Amino acid sequence: MAGQAHHISHSSVPPRTTRQSTQDLGSGGGQPHGSAPRETPHRYAAAEAVLGTAGVANRTADAAESRAASRAWWDADADDYHAEHGDFLGTVDFVWCPEGLREAEAGLLGPVAGARVLEVGCGSAPCARWLATQGAAVVALDISAGMLGHARAAAAQSGVEVPLVQASADQLPFAAGSFDIACSAFGAIPFVADSGAVMREVARALRPGGRWVFAVTHPMRWIFPDDPGPRGLTAVNSYFDRTPYVEVDDAGRATYVEHHRTLGDYVRQLRAAGFVLDDLVEPKWPAGLDREWGQWSPLRGRLFPGTVIFACHRP
């Protein structure tokens, strides 16, 4: 997944709390920051030290601040992220989510051979490289130079190269109708202040009839502590509280920002951008998968979904 969600990246996590040792699948993308008091040493210690993270603020974060925090966070965390999750993501593979659903099995994008494809929040771009091996003409986009550095290294290792673009998902640098398909596996969407702007930008960049498929942390996860164990089974936050999770340094500058939207928010944003929702997929936790990924775990996965995938098209 990208960093992204990404990927996967940090997941949606409850606001007003500190995260514990958890993480997502991508770069600009998102998987888990946690809400439990952290112990030492924890997964994010190195990046937090680089950025001077001092605590959590209960406040909003606008588009510019969200972009700056996302870029800085994923640059600082790129090495540690891939050290922990690189084996799961692979170098040429398309994994939609911590549940391990692969595009090769799911076929959510439809036929890709000969298609022009944009990956939003690509992280180190394993999904984009896999699509290239299936005959697609792929462009991979991420806001983080650190993540794109890992993408270049993985391309050299695998021998599969795709064009890489550094940009924000809510400001796509492409002409209208440039792509047939756009996708995002936990990339970028939770980290922008206005995810509706992402939907509008993707709609603009797609040709009529183009497909848009993206995976994010299931919004219901926002109500639970980011804990893979029994503590993560008790609701502590309101599903309807859209206050973002914002980590700050001593001067109050955001070092990490993640935004929460409800299922209804996403549906309304898609409709407003002109998309038709074709499917909503909630992957089940597969039998035999015992890996924990931040707040994702067999215990929680047996009880409620951790991921939601929206499959849409532009009429």
C-alpha positions in Angstrom: 0.0 0.0 0.0 1.1 3.5 -0.5 1.7 6.0 1.9 -1.1 5.1 1.8 -3.1 4.5 3.2 -1.1 4.7 2.9 0.0 1.8 0.7 -0.8 1.4 3.8 0.1 4.3 6.0 -1.2 5.5 9.3 -4.7 4.5 9.9 -7.5 6.6 11.2 -7.1 6.9 14.9 -9.0 8.4 17.7 -8.2 12.1 18.3 -7.1 13.7 21.6 -4.8 10.8 22.5 -1.2 9.7 21.9 -0.5 6.9 19.5 1.3 3.7 20.4 3.5 1.5 18.3 1.2 1.1 15.3 1.4 1.9 11.6 -0.2 1.6 8.2 0.6 0.2 4.8 1.8 3.1 2.7 3.2 6.5 2.7 0.8 9.2 1.9 -1.8 6.8 2.9 -2.9 5.7 6.3 -3.0 3.1 8.9 -2.7 3.3 12.5 -1.8 5.8 15.1 -3.0 4.6 18.4 -4.8 6.1 21.3 -3.1 4.3 24.1 -0.4 5.9 26.2 2.8 4.7 24.6 5.5 2.7 26.1 9.2 2.6 25.3 10.6 2.2 22.8 7.8 2.5 20.3 7.4 2.3 16.5 7.4 6.0 15.8 10.1 7.2 18.2 12.7 7.9 15.5 10.4 10.0 13.3 9.0 11.9 16.4 12.5 12.7 17.5 13.4 14.1 14.1 10.2 16.2 14.0 10.2 17.2 17.7 6.8 15.8 18.4 5.7 16.8 21.9 2.0 15.9 22.2 -1.5 15.9 20.7 -3.6 19.0 20.2 -7.4 19.0 19.9 -7.8 21.3 17.0 -8.4 21.6 13.3 -5.7 21.6 10.6 -6.2 23.4 7.2 -5.0 22.2 3.8 -1.6 23.8 3.9 -0.8 22.5 7.4 -2.0 19.0 6.6 0.1 18.9 3.5 3.2 20.1 5.3 2.8 17.7 8.2 2.2 14.7 5.9 5.2 15.5 3.8 7.5 15.9 6.8 6.1 12.8 8.6 6.5 10.4 5.8 9.9 11.7 4.9 11.0 11.2 8.5 9.3 7.7 8.8 10.0 6.3 5.4 13.0 4.1 6.4 11.5 2.7 9.6 8.1 2.1 7.8 9.7 0.0 5.2 11.9 -1.8 7.7 8.8 -3.0 9.4 6.3 -3.4 6.6 8.4 -3.9 3.4 8.1 -7.7 3.5 4.3 -7.6 3.7 4.0 -5.0 0.9 6.6 -6.6 -1.4 8.3 -4.7 -4.3 6.0 -5.8 -7.1 2.6 -6.6 -5.5 -0.8 -5.0 -5.1 -2.0 -5.4 -1.5 -5.2 -3.4 -0.7 -5.2 -3.6 3.1 -3.8 -5.3 6.2 -6.3 -8.1 5.7 -4.0 -9.1 2.8 -6.6 -8.7 0.0 -4.7 -8.6 -3.3 -5.8 -7.0 -6.6 -4.8 -10.2 -8.4 -7.6 -12.0 -6.5 -10.1 -9.1 -6.1 -10.1 -7.6 -9.5 -11.6 -4.4 -8.2 -9.9 -2.3 -10.9 -11.2 -4.3 -13.8 -9.1 -5.0 -16.9 -5.8 -3.0 -16.7 -3.9 -4.1 -19.7 -3.4 -1.0 -21.9 -5.1 1.3 -19.4 -3.6 4.6 -18.2 -3.5 4.3 -14.4 -2.8 6.8 -11.7 -1.9 5.6 -8.2 -2.6 8.2 -5.6 -0.4 8.1 -2.4 1.9 5.4 -3.8 4.5 5.2 -1.1 7.2 3.0 -2.4 4.9 2.1 -5.3 4.7 -1.7 -5.2 1.1 -1.5 -6.4 2.1 0.6 -9.4 4.9 -1.7 -10.4 2.5 -4.7 -10.2 0.1 -2.9 -12.5 2.9 -2.2 -14.9 3.6 -6.0 -15.1 -0.1 -6.5 -16.0 0.3 -4.2 -19.0 -0.9 -0.9 -17.6 0.7 2.5 -18.3 1.1 3.7 -14.7 2.0 7.0 -13.0 2.7 6.8 -9.2 2.2 9.9 -7.1 3.1 10.7 -3.5 3.7 13.8 -1.4 6.8 12.4 0.3 10.3 12.5 -1.2 11.4 9.9 1.3 8.8 7.5 0.1 9.6 8.1 -3.5 13.2 7.4 -2.7 12.2 4.0 -1.6 10.1 3.7 -4.8 13.3 4.4 -6.9 15.3 1.8 -4.9 12.6 -0.8 -5.3 12.4 -0.1 -9.0 16.2 -0.7 -9.3 15.9 -3.9 -7.2 12.9 -5.3 -9.2 13.7 -4.0 -12.6 10.2 -2.6 -12.9 10.1 1.2 -13.3 7.1 3.5 -13.4 7.1 7.3 -13.6 7.1 8.9 -10.2 5.5 12.3 -9.4 5.8 14.2 -6.1 2.6 16.1 -5.5 -0.4 16.3 -3.1 -3.5 14.3 -3.8 -5.7 17.4 -3.6 -3.6 19.2 -6.3 -3.1 16.7 -9.1 -0.6 18.0 -11.7 -2.4 16.3 -14.7 -4.6 17.5 -17.5 -8.2 16.6 -17.6 -9.0 13.1 -18.9 -5.4 11.9 -18.5 -6.3 8.5 -17.0 -8.6 5.5 -17.4 -8.2 4.3 -13.8 -7.2 5.8 -10.5 -6.5 3.8 -7.3 -5.3 4.4 -3.8 -4.4 1.7 -1.3 -4.4 3.5 2.1 -2.7 6.4 0.4 -3.1 10.1 1.0 -6.9 10.4 1.6 -6.9 10.5 5.4 -4.1 13.0 5.4 -5.6 15.9 3.4 -7.9 18.4 5.0 -10.5 18.2 2.3 -10.9 14.7 0.9 -13.8 16.0 -1.3 -11.1 17.9 -3.2 -9.3 14.7 -3.8 -12.5 13.2 -5.3 -12.9 16.2 -7.5 -9.3 16.2 -8.7 -9.5 12.5 -9.5 -12.8 13.0 -11.3 -11.1 15.7 -13.4 -8.1 13.6 -14.2 -10.2 10.6 -15.3 -11.8 10.2 -18.7 -15.5 9.7 -18.9 -16.1 6.1 -17.9 -12.9 6.0 -15.8 -12.8 4.0 -12.6 -11.7 5.2 -9.1 -11.1 2.6 -6.4 -9.6 3.5 -3.0 -9.1 1.8 0.3 -9.1 3.6 3.7 -9.4 2.6 7.3 -13.0 1.7 8.0 -14.5 4.8 9.7 -16.0 2.8 12.5 -12.4 2.1 13.7 -12.2 5.8 14.8 -14.4 5.1 17.9 -12.0 2.5 19.3 -8.5 2.8 20.9 -5.8 2.0 18.4 -5.0 -1.2 20.2 -4.9 -4.7 18.6 -5.7 -6.4 21.9 -8.8 -6.6 24.1 -8.5 -2.9 25.1 -9.2 -2.1 21.4 -12.7 -3.6 21.7 -14.3 -0.8 23.8 -15.7 2.3 22.1 -14.3 5.5 23.6 -14.8 8.2 20.9 -17.8 9.4 18.9 -18.1 8.2 15.4 -19.5 11.6 14.5 -16.6 13.7 16.0 -14.6 14.8 12.9 -12.0 16.6 14.9 -8.7 15.5 13.3 -5.9 13.8 15.1 -3.1 16.3 15.3 0.4 15.8 16.8 2.4 18.9 17.5 5.9 20.1 18.5 6.7 22.4 21.4 5.8 25.4 19.2 2.4 24.0 18.4 3.2 23.2 14.8 1.6 20.0 13.4 4.0 17.1 12.9 1.3 14.6 12.0 -2.3 15.1 10.9 -5.0 12.6 10.2 -8.6 13.4 9.3 -11.7 11.3 10.0 -14.7 11.0 7.7 -17.8 8.8 8.1 -19.0 6.4 5.5 -21.7 8.9 4.6 -19.2 11.7 4.2 -17.3 9.6 1.6 -20.4 8.7 -0.3 -21.6 12.3 -0.4 -18.1 13.5 -1.5 -18.1 10.9 -4.3 -21.6 11.9 -5.5 -20.7 15.6 -5.4 -17.6 14.9 -7.6 -19.9 13.1 -10.1 -19.0 9.5 -9.3 -21.3 6.5 -9.3 -20.6 4.1 -6.4 -20.5 0.6 -7.8 -19.4 -1.4 -4.8 -18.3 -1.0 -1.2 -16.0 -3.8 0.0 -15.3 -4.6 3.6 -12.6 -7.3 3.6 -12.9 -10.1 6.2 -9.9 -11.1 8.2 -8.7 -14.3 6.6 -8.3 -17.5 8.5 -4.6 -18.2 9.1 -3.4 -14.6 9.0 -1.8 -14.0 12.4 0.1 -10.8 11.6 -0.7 -7.6 13.5 -0.4 -4.3 11.7 -0.9 -1.5 14.2 -4.5 -1.8 15.3 -5.3 -4.5 12.8 -5.2 -8.0 14.4 -6.9 -11.4 14.2 -8.9 -10.6 17.4 -10.4 -7.4 16.1 -10.6 -8.6 12.5 -12.9 -11.4 13.5 -15.4 -9.0 15.1 -15.6 -5.9 12.9 -14.1 -4.6 9.6 -10.8 -2.6 9.6 -10.9 -1.6 5.9 -13.4 -0.2 3.5 -12.8 -0.1 -0.3 -14.9 2.2 -2.5 -15.2 1.2 -6.1 -16.7 3.9 -8.4 -16.8 5.1 -11.9 -17.2 8.5 -13.7 -20.2 8.4 -16.0 
